[in-house]
Amino acid sequence: MEAGFVRKNRNRGYQQLRVWQDAIELYRMTSEVFANFPFALAKVASQNIASADSVHRNIAEGYCRRSVKEYLQHLYIALGSLGETVSGLAACRAAGQVLAEDAERCDALAYKVENGLLKLVASLEQKRDDASWIETLIVRESECGLRRINSN
């Protein structure tokens, strides 16, 4: 990613996640591999590119929802899209439509993204279960000058 493109605020924190950065690279790589498919296979190419695109988008959308439940839901969707990407790649490789070395590069990165997503899910499930989610993602009231109003 170009350095000048990144702007920082609490809603863009997902851009610091290695798994999101790797998912962007997987999309780029997948787009490159499927870019020159013949017209007869345009739908296959389009679906493979779209499923890879969905991975990073769901990581970002879940993060921006600011709810651990919704974040996890979107990470599960990202894992599903990643599975679709890997399956499509394997099918195209088996059909001789993708070169072995291209398939291997994409699969190796997809494996890295998958493991990153699984670790992120496990971490968030732990934060959800021990109720530490709010402390780690949302700015504390004292940091932004807010007062807590007790509803008790």
N, C-alpha and C positions, 0 to 999 in steps of 0.2 A: 504494500500500500504506500502511496506517495505521502511523504511526511507533511506536506502542506494541506492535505485533505482532512486530516484528523483534527477535530475540534473536541474539546473535553468538557463534559458536564456529567452529572449523575446519571442521566438517561443514556449516555453513550458508553458507559462502563464496559459493556460487552466487547467493545473494540480492543480492550486490554486482554481479553481471554485468548489464550493460545489456541484453544479449540475453534474459536470463531475465525481467527486468522488462518488456521489450517483449512477450515471449511471454505473460505474464500479462495484459497489456492486450489482446492479440489474442484471447485466450480470452474476456475480458469483452465485448469488442466483438462477437465471433462469437455469443456467448450472447444478446446483446441483439438482434442481427439475426434470429436464428432462433427467438427466444422465442415469437413469435405465429404460427408456422406452423399451418395447419389440421391437424386430426387425421389426415387422409388422407396428409399429408406428415410425420408425426411421426418416422418412421424416418429420413427424409432430414435433418430438422433435428437429430435426436439424433446421427447420424453426423458431421455437420459440427461440432457442438459437441464431440463426443468427440475428433475428430482435432485440433482446436485445443487442447484440454485436454492431449493427449498431448505436445505440443511442450515446454511448460515442465516437465512431469513428467519427461521424458527428460533434459532438461538437468540437472535436480536429481539424478536418480538416477545418471547417469553421473558427475557431480562427486563424489557421496558414495561411489562405489565405490573411489576413491583409486588407481585403476590407469589409466594413460594409455590402455592398450588398451581397457578397458571404457568409459572416458569417451568415447573416439572412437566406439566402437560405438553408444553411446546418442545421441551427437550425430548420427550418420548416421540413426538411427531417428527422431530429432526432425525432421531434414530430410525424411524420407519422410512423416511425419505432416503436416508443413507443406505438402508437395506435394499430399497428399490434401485438405487444407483449401482450398488455392487452387483445385484442380480442382473440388471440390464447390461452391465459391462461384461459379466460372465457369459451371458447369452450371445452377445455380439462377438465375443472372442471365440466361443464354440462354433459360431457360424462362419468364422473366418473374416469377419467384417472389421475387426480391430486387430492391429499388430500385437504380438505377444509382449513386446517391450512396453508398449503404451498401456496395455492392460495391467501389466505388473506395476508400473509407476503409479497408476491411478489406484490400484488395489492396495498398494503399500500405504499411500496417503489416506485412503478411506479407512484402513485399519487403525491408523494413528488417530484419526478423527473419532472413530467409533470408541476407542479406548478413552479418549479425552472426554467424550460425552458421558460414558459410563461412570467415570470418576467424578464428573461434575454432578451427575444425578445422585450418586452416593453421598457426596458432600452436602448437597442441598437437602436430601432426605434426612441426613443427620441433623442439620441445622433446624429443619422443620420439627423433628422429633424432640430435640432438646431445647426448643424455643429460642434459639440464638439468632434466628433469621433477621429480625428487626435490628439488632445491634450491629450486624455486619454490612447491611446493604443501605439502610436508610440513615441519613445524617441525624445525629443526635440533636435533641432539642437545644442543648446548651451551645452547640456549634453554630446554630442559626438564630439564636436569640429568641426562641419560642418558649412560652410557658406552658406547662402541662396543666390542663384543667381536669381535676379529678371528677369522675362521674359518680363516685360513691356517696 
